[in-house]
Amino acid sequence: MITEIGIVAGEVWQYLEKYNEATLSQIANAIKRERNLVMLSLGWLGREGHILIVKEGDDYKITLRKKE
């Protein structure tokens, strides 16, 4: 399972590199992955400090952190 989470984290990263920000729903739909798996991958990326996650209504806005 850890390998699959890592693979999806890479797909999320690539999506955010292209679009910079999106909602959780947009990401899950665009990469055609189960929402729960995308959430696990976002947790991984968030813990490593690669993304920002902000609650917006019933969804979450995900933004790629800029390298300084």
N, C-alpha and C positions, 0 to 999 in steps of 0.2 A: 504493500500500500504506500509506503514511503516513496518508493520509486515513482509511482503514478502521480502522487502529489507533487513531486519535484518536476515531472514532465509538464504537468498542467501549470505549475508556477512559471515555467519557461514560456508556455503559450500565452499566459496572462501578461508576462513581461513584454513579449513581442507585440502584443496588441496595444499595450499602453505606450510603448515606444512610438508606435505609429499614430495613436490618437491622443496621447498624453493623459487624458482623463475619460472616465466612463462610469456608468453605474454598474453595480454588481449584476443586475439583470442583463444589461447590454453586453457585458463581457461573457457571461454564461451562454447567451444566445449566439454571439458571434463566433465563439470557439467551439460551440456545440458540445459542451460538457455539462454534466449534472451540477446543479447549483451547489450542493453540499461539497462536492469535490473542489469546485472553484473557491468556496469559502475556506476550506482547509489550506489551499494554495495561497490565498490572500493572507491568511494568518502567518504562514511561513514567510512570505515577502514582507509583511508588516513587522514581524519580529526582527528580521534582519535590517529593518530601516530603509527598505527600498521603495515603499509606498506610503501614502497617507490615506486613511480611511475616515470618512465623515458621514454620519447618519443624516439622510435627507428624506424626511417623511417615512415611507414604508420601505425605502431602499437605502443603499449606501453609495456614496460617490468615492471613487477610487482614483487617486492621482499619483503619477510616478514622481518620486522625489528628484529634484534637479541635482546634478553633481556640481559641487562647488570647487 
